[in-house]
Amino acid sequence: MTLSGSPALPKFDVRERFPLDTVCEAAKILTGASDPVAAMPSVLNVLSSFMGLQMGALALLDDSGAGQTASGKVNPFVIAATSRGAASAPAASRAMPVAATRAVFRTGVALVSCDVAGELGPEALPPQAPHDRFAFIAVPIREQVHSPYVIGVLGAWRDLTEELYPNIDEDQRVMTMVAAILEQSVKFRRLVARDRERLMEEARLALRHANEKSVAEARVPAEPIRGIIGDSPAIKSVIAQIRKVATTRTPVLLRGESGTGKELFARAVHALSDRKDKPFVKVNCAALSQSLLESELFGHEKGSFTGAVAQKKGRFELADKGTLFLDEIGEIGPEFQAKLLRILQEGEFERVGGAKTLRVDVRLVTATNRDLEAAVARGAFRADLYFRICVVPILLPPLRDRLEDVPKLAQAFLDRFNEQNGMNKRMTPQAVSALARCQFPGNVRELENCISRVAALSSGSEIGAQELACHQGTCLSAELWRMQTGEQSPIGGLAAVRTPLPVIDSGSGQRPPATACPIGFGEGPAAAPACQAPAAAARPPEPEPQDERARLVDAMERAGWVQAKAARLLGLTPRQIGYALKKHNIPLRRF
């Protein structure tokens, strides 16, 4: 029987069959494809070219269940690929005999029919078949090796009108091997897809939880820490560290220049901890001699020394279950360092003149403006004690690194002054702008003193820029900067080591004085020097341009267009140099 209207299929010489090459080419296609099902048309064409197996097709279980009948006793499948391309065609498309395909799905056994028209009926032949003398070969594709669960069927047709009778057994073996390769490819693809879905679901859940947490935090913002004023990036970073470490028992070392508010942040650590209802005890180690410090911290028994008329509890006992703040820890001597180390290691001590060993549970917070690393290197500070107290070091930024907080701090100090003195004074915008350009070597403490001084001396209710000490030649900031050297620092501590000195390198080996505040980098009348160097100070030997933009370009050229070096030449911070370059639209030169 010949089906009219169907194109004639090319004749195939059965003597030119290449089973090994067929399997090899199929393996190359399937293992190199990201989607093995989409690559099956190429594999079916290889079966046709190398083996003469025509009109091949791939049937896969229909996971959606669209092809299942009402009885629910059949295996619904779809035609996932044919030699003409990949497409999701229904089972009734006649690419493969429906009854034979379902039998393979059900039994998991390969099927070979050498008389399709007689055994399965003429309607089982594909529409493009030129006659009815075709054999049908179908092999199962399992979920995994030796699994009874069949997920697909690979089928192909053999023309029986060829001159030499074909080897059907060899055709079945080749198709079985191709099906095995497809099994592994589909299995790997499903594993990858499953992992991808799992990762995507985990990512979605994590994103949803993060969004919910962000929304919750946005609805209930973190309570501000009492006494800490400012929203600059530098202070926000410190506050974030304080909030994280406060909930633990880890020792904290607060580092920073004098006047940065180390005691305030120590109180914040205590207030945010689970010890907030317990005592907060502070000791200034620099204010006491070594003998008095030992008695103050450990206590003493009656009669232990002249003047010990009664037993006295030490600060460690008083701070039991609470927090002990040791300020200026870098000032204690070597002998007392060993005694302090013991209580930090063992949690026990004896009072001066006593024999009873006492145990305490104390959260230790220390502070210093000294360079403890240099002290350890010189042997002035014990390395083992250093590692005991410097578990979580937190560096408090100087005020010159967060000048954007100056207006809020100044207003807070002025409000406090008004409340304490029953006044209602306010600062003009020009005065606030002038303060925001100062460098404040004494940091927040100096700013507070500056506000209290100008508020007390101002004649009216409004404080103008001309009333500030820096505009009247009575500000000592410039003199403090001039006196600061690497060996001695009147500012105190870390500034001598960690802060670039605002000195102009004239090439003559001399160190001329520098202004404590940026000169001329402002706008309007308030752009006058906010903190002038003393009038008698010597100027650099080479003349400097007076124009603000020219001064900046001149400093950048002398610094080789390195902003950090130019900042040192002008007595500014690198951030201020960056702002000035943007303000005057000065392009950076690259070498």
Solvent accessible surface area in square Angstrom, and as a share of the most:
residue,aa,sasa,rsa
1,M,112,0.50
2,T,101,0.59
3,L,43,0.21
4,S,110,0.71
5,G,88,0.85
6,S,28,0.18
7,P,97,0.61
8,A,91,0.71
9,L,49,0.24
10,P,108,0.68
11,K,153,0.65
12,F,38,0.16
13,D,55,0.28
14,V,19,0.11
15,R,176,0.64
16,E,102,0.46
17,R,37,0.13
18,F,101,0.42
19,P,41,0.26
20,L,144,0.72
21,D,66,0.34
22,T,0,0.00
23,V,24,0.14
24,C,61,0.37
25,E,57,0.26
26,A,0,0.00
27,A,30,0.23
28,K,123,0.52
29,I,46,0.23
30,L,2,0.01
31,T,102,0.59
32,G,68,0.66
33,A,33,0.25
34,S,111,0.72
35,D,47,0.24
36,P,3,0.02
37,V,21,0.12
38,A,58,0.45
39,A,16,0.13
40,M,0,0.00
41,P,17,0.11
42,S,52,0.34
43,V,0,0.00
44,L,1,0.00
45,N,67,0.35
46,V,21,0.12
47,L,1,0.01
48,S,38,0.25
49,S,75,0.48
50,F,59,0.25
51,M,0,0.00
52,G,1,0.01
53,L,1,0.00
54,Q,15,0.07
55,M,17,0.08
56,G,3,0.03
57,A,2,0.01
58,L,0,0.00
59,A,0,0.00
60,L,32,0.16
61,L,39,0.19
62,D,22,0.12
63,D,128,0.66
64,S,95,0.61
65,G,30,0.29
66,A,89,0.69
67,G,36,0.35
68,Q,82,0.36
69,T,69,0.40
70,A,117,0.90
71,S,76,0.49
72,G,37,0.36
73,K,178,0.75
74,V,42,0.24
75,N,41,0.21
76,P,17,0.11
77,F,5,0.02
78,V,34,0.20
79,I,1,0.00
80,A,14,0.11
81,A,0,0.00
82,T,24,0.14
83,S,30,0.19
84,R,186,0.68
85,G,26,0.25
86,A,58,0.45
87,A,64,0.50
88,S,96,0.62
89,A,28,0.22
90,P,87,0.55
91,A,15,0.12
92,A,82,0.63
93,S,45,0.29
94,R,91,0.33
95,A,15,0.12
96,M,1,0.00
97,P,4,0.03
98,V,48,0.27
99,A,73,0.57
100,A,3,0.02
101,T,0,0.00
102,R,61,0.22
103,A,24,0.19
104,V,1,0.01
105,F,13,0.05
106,R,164,0.60
107,T,82,0.47
108,G,3,0.03
109,V,98,0.56
110,A,32,0.25
111,L,47,0.23
112,V,57,0.33
113,S,4,0.03
114,C,57,0.34
115,D,75,0.39
116,V,1,0.00
117,A,21,0.17
118,G,59,0.57
119,E,115,0.51
120,L,54,0.27
121,G,14,0.13
122,P,74,0.47
123,E,113,0.51
124,A,11,0.08
125,L,0,0.00
126,P,1,0.00
127,P,66,0.41
128,Q,38,0.17
129,A,0,0.00
130,P,21,0.13
131,H,30,0.14
132,D,30,0.16
133,R,138,0.50
134,F,1,0.00
135,A,0,0.00
136,F,0,0.00
137,I,0,0.00
138,A,0,0.00
139,V,1,0.00
140,P,19,0.12
141,I,1,0.00
142,R,62,0.23
143,E,74,0.33
144,Q,88,0.39
145,V,85,0.49
146,H,173,0.77
147,S,12,0.08
148,P,125,0.78
149,Y,109,0.42
150,V,6,0.03
151,I,7,0.03
152,G,0,0.00
153,V,0,0.00
154,L,0,0.00
155,G,0,0.00
156,A,0,0.00
157,W,0,0.00
158,R,0,0.00
159,D,11,0.06
160,L,22,0.11
161,T,46,0.27
162,E,18,0.08
163,E,169,0.76
164,L,87,0.43
165,Y,160,0.61
166,P,5,0.03
167,N,71,0.36
168,I,19,0.09
169,D,91,0.47
170,E,37,0.17
171,D,0,0.00
172,Q,55,0.24
173,R,136,0.50
174,V,1,0.01
175,M,0,0.00
176,T,66,0.38
177,M,90,0.40
178,V,0,0.00
179,A,1,0.01
180,A,47,0.36
181,I,34,0.17
182,L,0,0.00
183,E,16,0.07
184,Q,87,0.39
185,S,15,0.10
186,V,7,0.04
187,K,76,0.32
188,F,138,0.57
189,R,92,0.34
190,R,101,0.37
191,L,74,0.37
192,V,72,0.41
193,A,47,0.36
194,R,147,0.54
195,D,65,0.34
196,R,141,0.51
197,E,92,0.41
198,R,119,0.44
199,L,100,0.50
200,M,83,0.37
201,E,73,0.33
202,E,86,0.38
203,A,58,0.45
204,R,120,0.44
205,L,64,0.32
206,A,60,0.46
207,L,113,0.56
208,R,128,0.47
209,H,103,0.46
210,A,51,0.40
211,N,79,0.40
212,E,95,0.42
213,K,130,0.55
214,S,64,0.41
215,V,69,0.39
216,A,54,0.42
217,E,98,0.44
218,A,79,0.61
219,R,191,0.70
220,V,118,0.68
221,P,97,0.61
222,A,73,0.57
223,E,141,0.63
224,P,122,0.77
225,I,16,0.08
226,R,226,0.83
227,G,44,0.43
228,I,22,0.11
229,I,51,0.26
230,G,19,0.18
231,D,71,0.37
232,S,2,0.01
233,P,90,0.57
234,A,26,0.20
235,I,2,0.01
236,K,116,0.49
237,S,57,0.37
238,V,5,0.03
239,I,31,0.16
240,A,47,0.36
241,Q,70,0.31
242,I,0,0.00
243,R,77,0.28
244,K,156,0.66
245,V,13,0.07
246,A,0,0.00
247,T,97,0.56
248,T,61,0.36
249,R,162,0.59
250,T,36,0.21
251,P,39,0.24
252,V,0,0.00
253,L,0,0.00
254,L,0,0.00
255,R,15,0.05
256,G,1,0.01
257,E,6,0.03
258,S,30,0.20
259,G,5,0.04
260,T,5,0.03
261,G,27,0.26
262,K,15,0.06
263,E,59,0.27
264,L,66,0.33
265,F,5,0.02
266,A,0,0.00
267,R,105,0.38
268,A,4,0.03
269,V,0,0.00
270,H,16,0.07
271,A,56,0.44
272,L,58,0.29
273,S,6,0.04
274,D,125,0.65
275,R,20,0.07
276,K,123,0.52
277,D,129,0.67
278,K,103,0.44
279,P,59,0.37
280,F,38,0.16
281,V,19,0.11
282,K,92,0.39
283,V,6,0.03
284,N,70,0.36
285,C,2,0.01
286,A,56,0.43
287,A,75,0.58
288,L,56,0.28
289,S,60,0.39
290,Q,73,0.32
291,S,82,0.53
292,L,103,0.51
293,L,0,0.00
294,E,38,0.17
295,S,10,0.06
296,E,29,0.13
297,L,0,0.00
298,F,10,0.04
299,G,0,0.00
300,H,18,0.08
301,E,42,0.19
302,K,147,0.62
303,G,60,0.58
304,S,38,0.25
305,F,87,0.36
306,T,139,0.81
307,G,60,0.58
308,A,6,0.05
309,V,121,0.69
310,A,55,0.43
311,Q,100,0.44
312,K,80,0.34
313,K,111,0.47
314,G,0,0.00
315,R,64,0.23
316,F,3,0.01
317,E,30,0.14
318,L,88,0.44
319,A,0,0.00
320,D,47,0.24
321,K,106,0.45
322,G,0,0.00
323,T,1,0.00
324,L,0,0.00
325,F,2,0.01
326,L,0,0.00
327,D,27,0.14
328,E,31,0.14
329,I,0,0.00
330,G,21,0.20
331,E,61,0.27
332,I,8,0.04
333,G,16,0.15
334,P,91,0.57
335,E,144,0.64
336,F,6,0.03
337,Q,1,0.00
338,A,45,0.35
339,K,92,0.39
340,L,1,0.00
341,L,13,0.06
342,R,93,0.34
343,I,7,0.03
344,L,39,0.19
345,Q,82,0.36
346,E,92,0.41
347,G,18,0.17
348,E,39,0.18
349,F,6,0.03
350,E,50,0.22
351,R,28,0.10
352,V,38,0.22
353,G,63,0.61
354,G,24,0.23
355,A,102,0.79
356,K,145,0.61
357,T,64,0.37
358,L,26,0.13
359,R,165,0.60
360,V,26,0.15
361,D,39,0.20
362,V,31,0.18
363,R,4,0.01
364,L,11,0.05
365,V,0,0.00
366,T,1,0.00
367,A,0,0.00
368,T,0,0.00
369,N,14,0.07
370,R,116,0.42
371,D,24,0.13
372,L,1,0.00
373,E,70,0.31
374,A,37,0.29
375,A,11,0.09
376,V,41,0.24
377,A,90,0.70
378,R,174,0.64
379,G,62,0.60
380,A,49,0.38
381,F,7,0.03
382,R,93,0.34
383,A,45,0.35
384,D,55,0.29
385,L,0,0.00
386,Y,27,0.10
387,F,142,0.59
388,R,105,0.38
389,I,0,0.00
390,C,23,0.14
391,V,74,0.42
392,V,43,0.25
393,P,66,0.42
394,I,0,0.00
395,L,103,0.51
396,L,2,0.01
397,P,17,0.11
398,P,21,0.13
399,L,1,0.00
400,R,12,0.04
401,D,59,0.31
402,R,11,0.04
403,L,22,0.11
404,E,86,0.38
405,D,0,0.00
406,V,0,0.00
407,P,49,0.31
408,K,101,0.43
409,L,8,0.04
410,A,0,0.00
411,Q,82,0.36
412,A,26,0.20
413,F,14,0.06
414,L,0,0.00
415,D,70,0.36
416,R,109,0.40
417,F,23,0.10
418,N,18,0.09
419,E,150,0.67
420,Q,135,0.60
421,N,72,0.37
422,G,74,0.71
423,M,89,0.40
424,N,125,0.64
425,K,24,0.10
426,R,130,0.48
427,M,21,0.09
428,T,20,0.12
429,P,107,0.67
430,Q,86,0.38
431,A,0,0.00
432,V,36,0.21
433,S,47,0.30
434,A,0,0.00
435,L,1,0.00
436,A,29,0.23
437,R,20,0.07
438,C,4,0.02
439,Q,6,0.03
440,F,6,0.03
441,P,1,0.00
442,G,23,0.22
443,N,0,0.00
444,V,25,0.15
445,R,137,0.50
446,E,36,0.16
447,L,0,0.00
448,E,52,0.23
449,N,77,0.39
450,C,14,0.08
451,I,0,0.00
452,S,46,0.29
453,R,101,0.37
454,V,6,0.04
455,A,0,0.00
456,A,64,0.50
457,L,141,0.70
458,S,11,0.07
459,S,118,0.76
460,G,37,0.35
461,S,59,0.38
462,E,86,0.39
463,I,0,0.00
464,G,8,0.07
465,A,12,0.09
466,Q,122,0.54
467,E,41,0.18
468,L,0,0.00
469,A,9,0.07
470,C,9,0.05
471,H,63,0.28
472,Q,110,0.49
473,G,69,0.67
474,T,89,0.52
475,C,31,0.18
476,L,128,0.63
477,S,3,0.02
478,A,1,0.01
479,E,46,0.21
480,L,52,0.26
481,W,14,0.05
482,R,109,0.40
483,M,93,0.41
484,Q,7,0.03
485,T,46,0.27
486,G,52,0.50
487,E,165,0.74
488,Q,138,0.61
489,S,25,0.16
490,P,56,0.35
491,I,14,0.07
492,G,15,0.15
493,G,13,0.13
494,L,5,0.03
495,A,0,0.00
496,A,19,0.15
497,V,88,0.51
498,R,118,0.43
499,T,25,0.14
500,P,76,0.48
501,L,34,0.17
502,P,12,0.08
503,V,34,0.20
504,I,19,0.10
505,D,103,0.53
506,S,23,0.15
507,G,70,0.68
508,S,66,0.42
509,G,75,0.72
510,Q,127,0.56
511,R,167,0.61
512,P,14,0.09
513,P,27,0.17
514,A,11,0.09
515,T,27,0.16
516,A,0,0.00
517,C,0,0.00
518,P,6,0.04
519,I,48,0.24
520,G,21,0.21
521,F,33,0.14
522,G,16,0.15
523,E,132,0.59
524,G,53,0.51
525,P,124,0.78
526,A,7,0.05
527,A,23,0.18
528,A,44,0.34
529,P,36,0.22
530,A,0,0.00
531,C,3,0.02
532,Q,78,0.34
533,A,25,0.19
534,P,57,0.36
535,A,113,0.87
536,A,103,0.80
537,A,27,0.21
538,A,73,0.56
539,R,170,0.62
540,P,25,0.16
541,P,95,0.60
542,E,77,0.35
543,P,130,0.82
544,E,30,0.13
545,P,49,0.31
546,Q,150,0.67
547,D,88,0.46
548,E,35,0.16
549,R,102,0.37
550,A,37,0.29
551,R,41,0.15
552,L,0,0.00
553,V,31,0.18
554,D,38,0.20
555,A,2,0.01
556,M,0,0.00
557,E,86,0.38
558,R,72,0.26
559,A,4,0.03
560,G,40,0.39
561,W,23,0.08
562,V,80,0.46
563,Q,58,0.26
564,A,43,0.33
565,K,86,0.37
566,A,0,0.00
567,A,2,0.01
568,R,97,0.35
569,L,13,0.06
570,L,16,0.08
571,G,5,0.05
572,L,16,0.08
573,T,20,0.11
574,P,71,0.45
575,R,109,0.40
576,Q,31,0.14
577,I,0,0.00
578,G,18,0.18
579,Y,136,0.52
580,A,7,0.05
581,L,10,0.05
582,K,163,0.69
583,K,90,0.38
584,H,38,0.17
585,N,125,0.64
586,I,14,0.07
587,P,104,0.66
588,L,62,0.31
589,R,125,0.46
590,R,201,0.73
591,F,195,0.81
